[in-house]
C-alpha cells in the first residue's frame, strides 16, 4: 500500500493595525478666534498615509486652512473636504500628520462646534490590501466661550475617549453624591442623638429634689415649734419678775 501525503502550504498574512486620533489645541475658544485641529496616527506596521472626509458646521466654523505638519508628509488632495496625506520617508511609527485651522464666527450663538472625520483609512507599510486599516469616524467638539458652554470633556481627544471620560465622571459624581448623602444622613442622625441627650439631661435637671424638700420642711417646722416655746417661756418669766 502506498500512502501519499499531500502537504499544502498555507500562507498566513497578518493584517496591519493602527489608530488615528483627532484633537483640538484648546478645549475652549472665543468667537472670532482661530482653533487648530491636529490629526495623529500610529502603527507598529509604520504609517504610510491617511485618507478621510472632513465635516463641520459652516454656520459656526469658517475653514481657514489644511496642511501637513512637517516635511515627513505630502498633501495629495486639494479639496478642503477631502484629506489625503502620504509619507515621504517610507513609513513612520507615530506622528502628528495633518493640521486643520478653523475660525469661530463672530455672530454664532452656538455653545459648541464639532469637527468630524468620516471614513478614515490608515495606510501602512504592509503590502496589498492588508496594509489598509479602516478606522471609521473620528470627531472632536470645541466649546465656544461666552455662549453658555458647559461641557468640560469636549476639546482635547476624539469622541470615543470623550464618551468614556464622561461616563466615568458621571459615575464618580453619582458615587460622590451618594457618599455625601450618606454623610449628611449620618450627621443628621448624630445631631438627633445629641439633641435627644440634651433633652434628657435638661429633663433630669428640672426634676424636683423631693428628699431635700422634706428635710427643709421638717427643719422649718421644728424651728417654728422652738420659737413658739421660747416665746411662751419668755412671757411667763417676764410676768413672774
Secondary structure, DSSP 8 states (H G I E B T S, - for coil): ------------------EEEEEES-SEE-TT-EEEEEEEEEEEEEEEEEEEEEEE-TTTEEEEEEEESSTTEEE----TTEEEEEESSS-EEEEEEEEEEEEE-TT---SEEEEEEEEEEEEESS-SGGGEEEEEEEEEEEEETTS----TT-SSS-HHHHHHHHHHHHHHHHHHHHHHHHHHHHHHHHHHHHHHHHHHHHHHHHS--HHHHHHHHHHHHHHHHHHHHHHHHHHHHHHH-
